[in-house]
Amino acid sequence: MPFKDASLILQCPKCDTINYLDPFTFWNFKGKIKCAGCDAVFAYELKDGHRQAPPAETKGPHDKVPGFAQTKDWKPITTPGKVAVGPQAREDFQGKPIPITKSIRGKRVSGSPLKAEDLVGSVPKFFYSGNA
């Protein structure tokens, strides 16, 4: 496999699995990556998204797993532990937004559930009253 300088894709030289490295976690990275296909561990270094050297096979344990991987025939690999879980907005988010009524600057916002009597058409009444 030819060495590609500006790539966040690691194609495993052993099993040809295509490992996509998430740019947010791998942009500036130096450590060990585990292939999602054959579990081989590679020493790897990226600076500003550019490879510093080709991947070199090494012994485990690995530091990170790829964000997504697929086989050469386009079948995705989604097994937990083989690829990283997707990033979440907040760890404490449980599916319902936190209702807010004032912005960080103290201005009124409609960031909470409103009833029909709180609206003029589809606009909150407090925007019309001048208290916004």
DOLUM-628418 format. One record per residue: x, y, z of N, C-alpha, C in turn; residue number from 1. Coordinates in steps of 0.2 Angstrom, whole numbers, always signed. Layout:
// residues N
{n_east:X n_north:Y n_up:Z ca_east:X ca_north:Y ca_up:Z c_east:X c_north:Y c_up:Z i:NUM} .
...
// end
This chain:
// residues 132
{n_east:+4 n_north:-6 n_up:+0 ca_east:+0 ca_north:+0 ca_up:+0 c_east:+4 c_north:+6 c_up:+0 i:1} .
{n_east:+3 n_north:+11 n_up:-5 ca_east:+8 ca_north:+17 ca_up:-5 c_east:+6 c_north:+22 c_up:+1 i:2} .
{n_east:+11 n_north:+25 n_up:+3 ca_east:+11 ca_north:+30 ca_up:+9 c_east:+7 c_north:+36 c_up:+6 i:3} .
{n_east:+2 n_north:+38 n_up:+10 ca_east:-2 ca_north:+44 ca_up:+8 c_east:-1 c_north:+49 c_up:+14 i:4} .
{n_east:+1 n_north:+55 n_up:+12 ca_east:+3 ca_north:+60 ca_up:+17 c_east:-3 c_north:+63 c_up:+21 i:5} .
{n_east:-8 n_north:+65 n_up:+17 ca_east:-14 ca_north:+69 ca_up:+20 c_east:-20 c_north:+65 c_up:+20 i:6} .
{n_east:-20 n_north:+60 n_up:+24 ca_east:-26 ca_north:+55 ca_up:+24 c_east:-28 c_north:+53 c_up:+31 i:7} .
{n_east:-34 n_north:+53 n_up:+33 ca_east:-37 ca_north:+50 ca_up:+39 c_east:-39 c_north:+43 c_up:+38 i:8} .
{n_east:-37 n_north:+40 n_up:+33 ca_east:-39 ca_north:+33 ca_up:+32 c_east:-33 c_north:+28 c_up:+33 i:9} .
{n_east:-34 n_north:+23 n_up:+37 ca_east:-29 ca_north:+18 ca_up:+38 c_east:-32 c_north:+12 c_up:+35 i:10} .
{n_east:-29 n_north:+10 n_up:+29 ca_east:-30 ca_north:+4 ca_up:+26 c_east:-26 c_north:-2 c_up:+29 i:11} .
{n_east:-28 n_north:-7 n_up:+32 ca_east:-24 ca_north:-12 ca_up:+35 c_east:-20 c_north:-16 c_up:+30 i:12} .
{n_east:-14 n_north:-16 n_up:+31 ca_east:-10 ca_north:-20 ca_up:+26 c_east:-11 c_north:-27 c_up:+27 i:13} .
{n_east:-13 n_north:-30 n_up:+33 ca_east:-14 ca_north:-37 ca_up:+34 c_east:-21 c_north:-39 c_up:+31 i:14} .
{n_east:-26 n_north:-36 n_up:+32 ca_east:-33 ca_north:-38 ca_up:+30 c_east:-37 c_north:-34 c_up:+25 i:15} .
{n_east:-34 n_north:-28 n_up:+23 ca_east:-37 ca_north:-23 ca_up:+18 c_east:-43 c_north:-20 c_up:+21 i:16} .
{n_east:-44 n_north:-20 n_up:+28 ca_east:-50 ca_north:-16 ca_up:+30 c_east:-49 c_north:-9 c_up:+30 i:17} .
{n_east:-54 n_north:-5 n_up:+28 ca_east:-53 ca_north:+2 ca_up:+28 c_east:-55 c_north:+5 c_up:+35 i:18} .
{n_east:-51 n_north:+8 n_up:+38 ca_east:-52 ca_north:+11 ca_up:+45 c_east:-52 c_north:+18 c_up:+44 i:19} .
{n_east:-58 n_north:+21 n_up:+45 ca_east:-59 ca_north:+29 ca_up:+45 c_east:-57 c_north:+32 c_up:+52 i:20} .
{n_east:-52 n_north:+36 n_up:+52 ca_east:-51 ca_north:+39 ca_up:+58 c_east:-54 c_north:+46 c_up:+59 i:21} .
{n_east:-58 n_north:+46 n_up:+64 ca_east:-62 ca_north:+52 ca_up:+66 c_east:-58 c_north:+58 c_up:+67 i:22} .
{n_east:-59 n_north:+64 n_up:+63 ca_east:-54 ca_north:+69 ca_up:+63 c_east:-54 c_north:+73 c_up:+70 i:23} .
{n_east:-60 n_north:+73 n_up:+73 ca_east:-60 ca_north:+76 ca_up:+80 c_east:-55 c_north:+73 c_up:+85 i:24} .
{n_east:-55 n_north:+66 n_up:+85 ca_east:-50 ca_north:+63 ca_up:+90 c_east:-44 c_north:+61 c_up:+87 i:25} .
{n_east:-43 n_north:+61 n_up:+81 ca_east:-36 ca_north:+59 ca_up:+78 c_east:-32 c_north:+64 c_up:+74 i:26} .
{n_east:-35 n_north:+71 n_up:+74 ca_east:-32 ca_north:+76 ca_up:+71 c_east:-24 c_north:+77 c_up:+73 i:27} .
{n_east:-23 n_north:+77 n_up:+79 ca_east:-16 ca_north:+77 ca_up:+82 c_east:-16 c_north:+71 c_up:+87 i:28} .
{n_east:-13 n_north:+66 n_up:+84 ca_east:-13 ca_north:+60 ca_up:+88 c_east:-6 c_north:+56 c_up:+87 i:29} .
{n_east:-4 n_north:+53 n_up:+92 ca_east:+2 ca_north:+49 ca_up:+92 c_east:+1 c_north:+43 c_up:+97 i:30} .
{n_east:+0 n_north:+37 n_up:+94 ca_east:-1 ca_north:+32 ca_up:+99 c_east:-2 c_north:+25 c_up:+95 i:31} .
{n_east:-7 n_north:+21 n_up:+97 ca_east:-8 ca_north:+14 ca_up:+94 c_east:-15 c_north:+14 c_up:+92 i:32} .
{n_east:-17 n_north:+11 n_up:+86 ca_east:-23 ca_north:+11 ca_up:+84 c_east:-24 c_north:+3 c_up:+82 i:33} .
{n_east:-30 n_north:+1 n_up:+84 ca_east:-32 ca_north:-6 ca_up:+83 c_east:-36 c_north:-7 c_up:+76 i:34} .
{n_east:-35 n_north:-11 n_up:+72 ca_east:-38 ca_north:-12 ca_up:+66 c_east:-45 c_north:-15 c_up:+68 i:35} .
{n_east:-50 n_north:-13 n_up:+65 ca_east:-57 ca_north:-16 ca_up:+66 c_east:-58 c_north:-22 c_up:+63 i:36} .
{n_east:-54 n_north:-24 n_up:+58 ca_east:-55 ca_north:-31 ca_up:+54 c_east:-52 c_north:-36 c_up:+57 i:37} .
{n_east:-45 n_north:-36 n_up:+58 ca_east:-41 ca_north:-41 ca_up:+61 c_east:-38 c_north:-40 c_up:+68 i:38} .
{n_east:-40 n_north:-35 n_up:+71 ca_east:-37 ca_north:-33 ca_up:+78 c_east:-30 c_north:-32 c_up:+78 i:39} .
{n_east:-26 n_north:-31 n_up:+73 ca_east:-19 ca_north:-29 ca_up:+73 c_east:-18 c_north:-22 c_up:+76 i:40} .
{n_east:-13 n_north:-21 n_up:+79 ca_east:-12 ca_north:-15 ca_up:+82 c_east:-6 c_north:-11 c_up:+78 i:41} .
{n_east:-7 n_north:-5 n_up:+77 ca_east:-2 ca_north:-1 ca_up:+73 c_east:+0 c_north:+5 c_up:+77 i:42} .
{n_east:+6 n_north:+7 n_up:+77 ca_east:+9 ca_north:+13 ca_up:+79 c_east:+8 c_north:+18 c_up:+74 i:43} .
{n_east:+5 n_north:+24 n_up:+76 ca_east:+3 ca_north:+29 ca_up:+71 c_east:+4 c_north:+36 c_up:+74 i:44} .
{n_east:+5 n_north:+41 n_up:+69 ca_east:+6 ca_north:+48 ca_up:+71 c_east:+3 c_north:+52 c_up:+66 i:45} .
{n_east:-1 n_north:+57 n_up:+68 ca_east:-4 ca_north:+62 ca_up:+64 c_east:-3 c_north:+69 c_up:+67 i:46} .
{n_east:-1 n_north:+74 n_up:+63 ca_east:-1 ca_north:+81 ca_up:+65 c_east:-5 c_north:+85 c_up:+60 i:47} .
{n_east:-10 n_north:+88 n_up:+63 ca_east:-14 ca_north:+92 ca_up:+59 c_east:-17 c_north:+88 c_up:+53 i:48} .
{n_east:-19 n_north:+82 n_up:+54 ca_east:-22 ca_north:+77 ca_up:+49 c_east:-17 c_north:+74 c_up:+44 i:49} .
{n_east:-11 n_north:+76 n_up:+45 ca_east:-6 ca_north:+73 ca_up:+40 c_east:-2 c_north:+67 c_up:+44 i:50} .
{n_east:-1 n_north:+62 n_up:+40 ca_east:+3 ca_north:+56 ca_up:+43 c_east:+10 c_north:+58 c_up:+43 i:51} .
{n_east:+13 n_north:+56 n_up:+49 ca_east:+20 ca_north:+58 ca_up:+49 c_east:+25 c_north:+52 c_up:+47 i:52} .
{n_east:+22 n_north:+46 n_up:+47 ca_east:+25 ca_north:+40 ca_up:+44 c_east:+20 c_north:+35 c_up:+43 i:53} .
{n_east:+22 n_north:+30 n_up:+39 ca_east:+17 ca_north:+24 ca_up:+37 c_east:+15 c_north:+21 c_up:+44 i:54} .
{n_east:+10 n_north:+17 n_up:+44 ca_east:+8 ca_north:+13 ca_up:+50 c_east:+13 c_north:+8 c_up:+51 i:55} .
{n_east:+15 n_north:+7 n_up:+57 ca_east:+20 ca_north:+1 ca_up:+59 c_east:+17 c_north:-3 c_up:+64 i:56} .
{n_east:+16 n_north:-10 n_up:+62 ca_east:+13 ca_north:-15 ca_up:+67 c_east:+17 c_north:-15 c_up:+73 i:57} .
{n_east:+14 n_north:-16 n_up:+79 ca_east:+17 ca_north:-16 ca_up:+85 c_east:+12 c_north:-21 c_up:+90 i:58} .
{n_east:+14 n_north:-21 n_up:+96 ca_east:+11 ca_north:-25 ca_up:+101 c_east:+6 c_north:-21 c_up:+104 i:59} .
{n_east:+0 n_north:-24 n_up:+107 ca_east:-5 ca_north:-20 ca_up:+111 c_east:-3 c_north:-18 c_up:+117 i:60} .
{n_east:-7 n_north:-15 n_up:+121 ca_east:-13 ca_north:-13 ca_up:+120 c_east:-14 c_north:-7 c_up:+116 i:61} .
{n_east:-20 n_north:-6 n_up:+113 ca_east:-21 ca_north:+0 ca_up:+109 c_east:-23 c_north:+6 c_up:+113 i:62} .
{n_east:-22 n_north:+12 n_up:+110 ca_east:-25 ca_north:+18 ca_up:+113 c_east:-32 c_north:+20 c_up:+110 i:63} .
{n_east:-33 n_north:+19 n_up:+104 ca_east:-40 ca_north:+20 ca_up:+101 c_east:-42 c_north:+16 c_up:+96 i:64} .
{n_east:-48 n_north:+16 n_up:+94 ca_east:-51 ca_north:+12 ca_up:+88 c_east:-54 c_north:+17 c_up:+83 i:65} .
{n_east:-54 n_north:+15 n_up:+77 ca_east:-57 ca_north:+20 ca_up:+72 c_east:-64 c_north:+22 c_up:+73 i:66} .
{n_east:-66 n_north:+27 n_up:+70 ca_east:-73 ca_north:+30 ca_up:+71 c_east:-78 c_north:+26 c_up:+67 i:67} .
{n_east:-75 n_north:+23 n_up:+61 ca_east:-79 ca_north:+19 ca_up:+57 c_east:-75 c_north:+14 c_up:+53 i:68} .
{n_east:-77 n_north:+9 n_up:+51 ca_east:-73 ca_north:+4 ca_up:+47 c_east:-78 c_north:+0 c_up:+42 i:69} .
{n_east:-75 n_north:-2 n_up:+37 ca_east:-78 ca_north:-6 ca_up:+32 c_east:-73 c_north:-11 c_up:+28 i:70} .
{n_east:-76 n_north:-16 n_up:+26 ca_east:-72 ca_north:-21 ca_up:+22 c_east:-71 c_north:-19 c_up:+15 i:71} .
{n_east:-67 n_north:-22 n_up:+11 ca_east:-66 ca_north:-20 ca_up:+4 c_east:-72 c_north:-21 c_up:+0 i:72} .
{n_east:-77 n_north:-25 n_up:+2 ca_east:-83 ca_north:-25 ca_up:-2 c_east:-89 c_north:-21 c_up:+1 i:73} .
{n_east:-87 n_north:-16 n_up:+4 ca_east:-92 ca_north:-11 ca_up:+7 c_east:-96 c_north:-13 c_up:+12 i:74} .
{n_east:-95 n_north:-18 n_up:+16 ca_east:-99 ca_north:-20 ca_up:+22 c_east:-96 c_north:-16 c_up:+28 i:75} .
{n_east:-101 n_north:-13 n_up:+32 ca_east:-98 ca_north:-9 ca_up:+37 c_east:-97 c_north:-14 c_up:+43 i:76} .
{n_east:-92 n_north:-12 n_up:+47 ca_east:-90 ca_north:-15 ca_up:+54 c_east:-93 c_north:-11 c_up:+59 i:77} .
{n_east:-98 n_north:-13 n_up:+63 ca_east:-101 ca_north:-9 ca_up:+68 c_east:-101 c_north:-12 c_up:+75 i:78} .
{n_east:-97 n_north:-18 n_up:+76 ca_east:-96 ca_north:-21 ca_up:+82 c_east:-93 c_north:-17 c_up:+88 i:79} .
{n_east:-97 n_north:-16 n_up:+93 ca_east:-94 ca_north:-12 ca_up:+99 c_east:-87 c_north:-15 c_up:+101 i:80} .
{n_east:-82 n_north:-11 n_up:+102 ca_east:-75 ca_north:-13 ca_up:+104 c_east:-71 c_north:-13 c_up:+97 i:81} .
{n_east:-74 n_north:-14 n_up:+92 ca_east:-70 ca_north:-14 ca_up:+85 c_east:-70 c_north:-6 c_up:+83 i:82} .
{n_east:-75 n_north:-3 n_up:+83 ca_east:-76 ca_north:+4 ca_up:+81 c_east:-78 c_north:+8 c_up:+87 i:83} .
{n_east:-76 n_north:+15 n_up:+87 ca_east:-78 ca_north:+19 ca_up:+93 c_east:-86 c_north:+21 c_up:+92 i:84} .
{n_east:-89 n_north:+22 n_up:+98 ca_east:-96 ca_north:+25 ca_up:+98 c_east:-96 c_north:+32 c_up:+96 i:85} .
{n_east:-101 n_north:+34 n_up:+93 ca_east:-102 ca_north:+41 ca_up:+91 c_east:-102 c_north:+46 c_up:+96 i:86} .
{n_east:-99 n_north:+52 n_up:+95 ca_east:-99 ca_north:+57 ca_up:+101 c_east:-106 c_north:+59 c_up:+102 i:87} .
{n_east:-107 n_north:+61 n_up:+108 ca_east:-113 ca_north:+63 ca_up:+111 c_east:-113 c_north:+71 c_up:+113 i:88} .
{n_east:-118 n_north:+74 n_up:+112 ca_east:-118 ca_north:+81 ca_up:+114 c_east:-117 c_north:+82 c_up:+121 i:89} .
{n_east:-120 n_north:+79 n_up:+125 ca_east:-119 ca_north:+80 ca_up:+133 c_east:-120 c_north:+73 c_up:+136 i:90} .
{n_east:-116 n_north:+71 n_up:+141 ca_east:-117 ca_north:+65 ca_up:+144 c_east:-123 c_north:+64 c_up:+148 i:91} .
{n_east:-125 n_north:+70 n_up:+151 ca_east:-131 ca_north:+70 ca_up:+155 c_east:-138 c_north:+71 c_up:+151 i:92} .
{n_east:-137 n_north:+71 n_up:+144 ca_east:-143 ca_north:+72 ca_up:+140 c_east:-147 c_north:+65 c_up:+140 i:93} .
{n_east:-154 n_north:+66 n_up:+142 ca_east:-158 ca_north:+60 ca_up:+142 c_east:-163 c_north:+60 c_up:+137 i:94} .
{n_east:-163 n_north:+64 n_up:+132 ca_east:-168 ca_north:+64 ca_up:+127 c_east:-173 c_north:+70 c_up:+127 i:95} .
{n_east:-173 n_north:+74 n_up:+133 ca_east:-177 ca_north:+79 ca_up:+133 c_east:-173 c_north:+86 c_up:+134 i:96} .
{n_east:-175 n_north:+91 n_up:+131 ca_east:-171 ca_north:+97 ca_up:+132 c_east:-172 c_north:+100 c_up:+139 i:97} .
{n_east:-167 n_north:+104 n_up:+141 ca_east:-168 ca_north:+108 ca_up:+147 c_east:-172 c_north:+114 c_up:+146 i:98} .
{n_east:-178 n_north:+115 n_up:+148 ca_east:-182 ca_north:+121 ca_up:+147 c_east:-178 c_north:+128 c_up:+150 i:99} .
{n_east:-178 n_north:+133 n_up:+145 ca_east:-175 ca_north:+139 ca_up:+147 c_east:-180 c_north:+145 c_up:+146 i:100} .
{n_east:-180 n_north:+150 n_up:+150 ca_east:-184 ca_north:+156 ca_up:+148 c_east:-180 c_north:+162 c_up:+147 i:101} .
{n_east:-174 n_north:+162 n_up:+149 ca_east:-169 ca_north:+168 ca_up:+148 c_east:-163 c_north:+166 c_up:+145 i:102} .
{n_east:-160 n_north:+170 n_up:+141 ca_east:-154 ca_north:+169 ca_up:+138 c_east:-148 c_north:+170 c_up:+143 i:103} .
{n_east:-142 n_north:+169 n_up:+141 ca_east:-136 ca_north:+170 ca_up:+145 c_east:-135 c_north:+178 c_up:+146 i:104} .
{n_east:-138 n_north:+182 n_up:+142 ca_east:-138 ca_north:+189 ca_up:+143 c_east:-144 c_north:+192 c_up:+146 i:105} .
{n_east:-149 n_north:+187 n_up:+149 ca_east:-154 ca_north:+189 ca_up:+153 c_east:-160 c_north:+191 c_up:+148 i:106} .
{n_east:-160 n_north:+190 n_up:+142 ca_east:-166 ca_north:+192 ca_up:+138 c_east:-171 c_north:+186 c_up:+137 i:107} .
{n_east:-177 n_north:+187 n_up:+137 ca_east:-182 ca_north:+182 ca_up:+136 c_east:-182 c_north:+178 c_up:+130 i:108} .
{n_east:-182 n_north:+171 n_up:+131 ca_east:-182 ca_north:+167 ca_up:+125 c_east:-188 c_north:+162 c_up:+126 i:109} .
{n_east:-190 n_north:+159 n_up:+120 ca_east:-195 ca_north:+154 ca_up:+121 c_east:-192 c_north:+147 c_up:+120 i:110} .
{n_east:-188 n_north:+145 n_up:+125 ca_east:-185 ca_north:+139 ca_up:+125 c_east:-188 c_north:+134 c_up:+130 i:111} .
{n_east:-194 n_north:+135 n_up:+131 ca_east:-198 ca_north:+130 ca_up:+136 c_east:-205 c_north:+129 c_up:+132 i:112} .
{n_east:-208 n_north:+123 n_up:+134 ca_east:-215 ca_north:+122 ca_up:+131 c_east:-220 c_north:+127 c_up:+132 i:113} .
{n_east:-223 n_north:+129 n_up:+127 ca_east:-228 ca_north:+134 ca_up:+128 c_east:-235 c_north:+131 c_up:+126 i:114} .
{n_east:-240 n_north:+134 n_up:+130 ca_east:-247 ca_north:+132 ca_up:+129 c_east:-250 c_north:+137 c_up:+123 i:115} .
{n_east:-256 n_north:+135 n_up:+121 ca_east:-259 ca_north:+139 ca_up:+116 c_east:-261 c_north:+146 c_up:+118 i:116} .
{n_east:-263 n_north:+147 n_up:+125 ca_east:-264 ca_north:+153 ca_up:+128 c_east:-258 c_north:+158 c_up:+129 i:117} .
{n_east:-252 n_north:+155 n_up:+128 ca_east:-246 ca_north:+159 ca_up:+129 c_east:-244 c_north:+161 c_up:+122 i:118} .
{n_east:-248 n_north:+160 n_up:+116 ca_east:-246 ca_north:+162 ca_up:+110 c_east:-250 c_north:+167 c_up:+106 i:119} .
{n_east:-248 n_north:+171 n_up:+102 ca_east:-251 ca_north:+175 ca_up:+97 c_east:-250 c_north:+172 c_up:+90 i:120} .
{n_east:-254 n_north:+168 n_up:+88 ca_east:-253 ca_north:+164 ca_up:+82 c_east:-247 c_north:+159 c_up:+83 i:121} .
{n_east:-241 n_north:+160 n_up:+81 ca_east:-236 ca_north:+155 ca_up:+83 c_east:-230 c_north:+158 c_up:+86 i:122} .
{n_east:-232 n_north:+165 n_up:+88 ca_east:-226 ca_north:+169 ca_up:+92 c_east:-228 c_north:+169 c_up:+99 i:123} .
{n_east:-223 n_north:+168 n_up:+104 ca_east:-225 ca_north:+169 ca_up:+111 c_east:-227 c_north:+176 c_up:+112 i:124} .
{n_east:-232 n_north:+177 n_up:+117 ca_east:-235 ca_north:+183 ca_up:+119 c_east:-230 c_north:+188 c_up:+122 i:125} .
{n_east:-225 n_north:+186 n_up:+125 ca_east:-221 ca_north:+190 ca_up:+128 c_east:-216 c_north:+194 c_up:+123 i:126} .
{n_east:-216 n_north:+192 n_up:+117 ca_east:-212 ca_north:+195 ca_up:+112 c_east:-216 c_north:+202 c_up:+110 i:127} .
{n_east:-223 n_north:+201 n_up:+110 ca_east:-227 ca_north:+207 ca_up:+109 c_east:-228 c_north:+212 c_up:+114 i:128} .
{n_east:-227 n_north:+210 n_up:+120 ca_east:-228 ca_north:+214 ca_up:+126 c_east:-222 c_north:+219 c_up:+127 i:129} .
{n_east:-217 n_north:+218 n_up:+124 ca_east:-211 ca_north:+222 ca_up:+125 c_east:-207 c_north:+220 c_up:+131 i:130} .
{n_east:-208 n_north:+215 n_up:+134 ca_east:-204 ca_north:+212 ca_up:+139 c_east:-198 c_north:+208 c_up:+137 i:131} .
{n_east:-197 n_north:+207 n_up:+130 ca_east:-192 ca_north:+202 ca_up:+128 c_east:-185 c_north:+205 c_up:+128 i:132} .
// end
